[in-house]
Amino acid sequence: MKCHILKLSFLLLTWRLMVNGCQSEDRLNAEDWFRKGLAFEKAKDYVNAIKAYSKALEINPRYAEVYRHRGTAWSNQNHYDQAIIDFTEAIRLNPSYTEVYNLRGMVWGSIEKNDMALVDFTKAIEVNPRYADAFINRGIIWARKGNYDQAIDDFTQALEIDSFYAAAYYNRGITWFDKGNLQEALTDIGKALNLKPEDQSNNNAETLLETRIKNFKIEY
């Protein structure tokens, strides 16, 4: 008899916990769901992050920052169409949302829509002329399209904004390399390596460039 009472008590406790859990979730507001989503996103649990952000948007469908973060979660799962939809909605709600123009441009670049990417990076720069990331990303697209001088101009502009930006030196170095200016390339890759010696891509680029420069001198 005692065992039956204990089992019944346990079942009642479990049921109460489940009910209280549902009730507590029902009491969450859009900001609460947003914070839950951010925690999931930080843990790289993008599936649950998207669920939490979607709950927030059910409560407040005009929450531009949630669309921005849900778009990023979609992008991190390679669901680029969904990411573009969310970034576009965030921009519709906040036309001056510089970061989202940059993020949407990165997605366009990921799916080889280079002209669309250029439009978004340029818009981000128009809204915030000191947005170094947008200059770097636009420079990468220019280089991809073979417009090396424009790419170098953008990387240089990023460095005028932040003279310690290793990625700007690295990408400018690679662009010098593609353009055939090997000494300039090695100089920029060396600066990137000094700023971020732990970055393996910088080490690989420097080794490759040194080899090309030696071969160039021998051939010359």
C-alpha positions in Angstrom: 0.0 0.0 0.0 2.8 2.3 0.9 4.5 1.7 -2.5 1.3 2.6 -4.3 1.0 5.9 -2.4 4.6 6.7 -3.2 4.0 6.0 -6.9 0.9 8.1 -6.9 2.7 11.0 -5.2 5.5 10.8 -7.8 3.1 10.9 -10.7 1.3 13.9 -9.2 4.6 15.7 -8.7 5.7 14.9 -12.3 2.3 16.2 -13.6 2.6 19.4 -11.6 6.1 20.0 -12.8 4.9 19.6 -16.4 1.9 21.9 -15.9 4.0 24.5 -14.2 6.6 24.3 -17.0 3.9 24.9 -19.6 2.4 27.7 -17.5 5.8 29.3 -17.0 6.5 29.1 -20.8 3.1 30.6 -21.5 4.1 33.6 -19.3 7.3 34.3 -21.3 7.2 37.5 -23.3 9.0 38.2 -26.6 12.1 39.5 -24.8 12.3 36.3 -22.7 12.1 34.1 -25.8 14.7 36.3 -27.5 17.1 35.8 -24.6 16.5 32.1 -24.7 17.2 32.2 -28.4 20.5 34.1 -27.8 21.6 31.5 -25.3 20.9 28.6 -27.7 22.6 30.5 -30.5 25.7 31.1 -28.3 25.8 27.3 -27.7 25.5 26.8 -31.5 22.2 25.0 -30.9 20.6 26.7 -34.0 17.5 24.5 -34.2 16.3 25.5 -30.7 17.5 29.0 -31.3 15.2 29.3 -34.3 12.3 27.8 -32.3 12.8 30.4 -29.5 13.1 33.3 -32.0 10.0 32.1 -33.7 8.1 32.1 -30.4 9.3 35.7 -29.8 8.1 36.7 -33.3 4.7 35.1 -32.6 4.3 37.5 -29.7 5.9 40.5 -31.4 6.1 40.2 -35.2 7.8 43.7 -35.5 10.9 42.7 -33.5 13.6 43.5 -36.1 16.5 42.3 -33.9 14.9 38.8 -33.6 14.6 38.6 -37.4 18.3 39.5 -37.6 19.3 36.7 -35.2 17.0 34.1 -36.6 18.4 34.9 -40.0 21.9 34.3 -38.7 20.8 31.0 -37.2 19.3 30.0 -40.6 22.5 31.0 -42.3 24.6 28.9 -39.9 22.6 25.9 -41.0 23.1 26.8 -44.7 19.3 27.6 -45.1 20.2 30.7 -47.1 16.7 31.3 -48.6 15.2 31.5 -45.1 18.1 33.7 -43.9 17.5 36.2 -46.7 13.8 36.3 -45.9 14.5 37.1 -42.3 17.2 39.7 -43.0 14.9 41.4 -45.6 12.1 41.6 -43.0 14.6 43.1 -40.4 15.6 45.7 -43.0 12.0 46.5 -43.8 11.3 47.1 -40.1 14.5 49.1 -39.7 15.9 50.5 -43.0 19.0 51.8 -41.2 20.0 48.4 -39.8 23.6 48.5 -41.1 24.7 45.1 -39.7 21.8 43.3 -41.5 22.7 44.7 -44.9 26.2 43.3 -44.2 24.8 39.9 -43.1 22.5 39.7 -46.1 25.4 40.6 -48.4 27.4 37.7 -46.9 24.6 35.3 -47.6 24.3 36.6 -51.2 28.1 36.0 -51.5 27.8 32.5 -50.2 25.4 31.6 -53.0 27.5 33.4 -55.6 25.0 36.3 -56.1 27.9 38.7 -56.2 26.1 41.7 -57.7 23.4 41.4 -55.0 26.2 41.2 -52.4 27.8 44.3 -53.7 24.5 46.2 -53.4 24.1 45.2 -49.8 27.7 45.9 -48.7 27.5 49.3 -50.5 24.3 50.1 -48.6 25.8 49.2 -45.3 28.7 51.6 -46.1 26.3 54.3 -47.0 24.5 54.0 -43.7 27.7 53.7 -41.7 30.8 55.0 -43.7 33.1 53.6 -40.9 31.9 50.0 -41.1 35.2 48.2 -41.7 33.6 44.8 -42.0 31.5 45.9 -45.0 34.5 47.4 -46.7 36.3 44.0 -46.3 33.4 42.0 -47.5 32.8 44.3 -50.5 36.5 44.0 -51.3 36.3 40.2 -51.3 33.5 40.4 -53.8 35.4 42.8 -56.0 38.4 40.5 -55.9 36.2 37.5 -56.8 35.0 39.4 -59.8 38.6 40.3 -60.8 38.3 44.0 -60.0 41.5 43.9 -58.0 42.1 47.7 -57.8 38.6 48.3 -56.3 39.2 45.4 -53.9 42.5 46.9 -52.7 40.8 50.3 -52.3 38.2 48.7 -50.0 40.7 46.8 -47.9 42.8 50.0 -47.6 39.7 51.9 -46.5 39.1 49.3 -43.8 42.6 49.7 -42.6 42.2 53.5 -42.4 39.2 52.8 -40.1 41.1 50.2 -38.1 44.8 49.9 -38.7 45.0 46.7 -36.6 42.5 44.7 -38.7 44.4 41.5 -39.6 41.7 40.4 -42.0 42.1 43.5 -44.1 45.9 43.0 -44.4 45.4 39.3 -45.2 42.8 39.9 -47.9 44.7 42.8 -49.4 47.8 40.6 -49.4 46.0 37.9 -51.3 44.6 40.4 -53.8 48.1 41.8 -54.4 49.2 38.2 -54.9 46.4 37.6 -57.5 47.4 40.9 -59.2 51.0 39.7 -59.5 52.4 42.2 -56.9 54.3 39.6 -54.9 56.4 41.9 -52.7 53.4 43.9 -51.6 51.5 40.7 -51.0 54.2 39.3 -48.7 54.4 42.6 -46.8 50.6 42.6 -46.1 50.5 38.9 -45.2 53.4 39.5 -42.8 51.5 42.3 -41.1 48.4 40.0 -40.8 50.7 37.4 -39.3 52.1 39.8 -36.8 48.7 40.8 -35.7 47.3 37.2 -35.5 50.2 34.8 -35.4 47.9 32.0 -34.3 45.9 32.2 -37.6 47.0 29.2 -39.7 45.7 30.8 -42.9 48.2 33.6 -42.5 51.1 31.2 -42.1 50.0 29.2 -45.2 49.7 32.3 -47.3 53.1 33.6 -46.2 54.8 30.3 -47.1 53.1 30.2 -50.5 54.0 33.8 -51.2 57.7 33.3 -50.2 57.9 30.4 -52.5 56.4 32.3 -55.4 58.7 35.3 -54.8 61.8 33.0 -54.8 60.7 31.4 -58.0 59.9 34.8 -59.5 63.4 36.0 -58.7 65.0 32.9 -60.1 63.0 33.1 -63.3 63.7 36.7 -63.7 
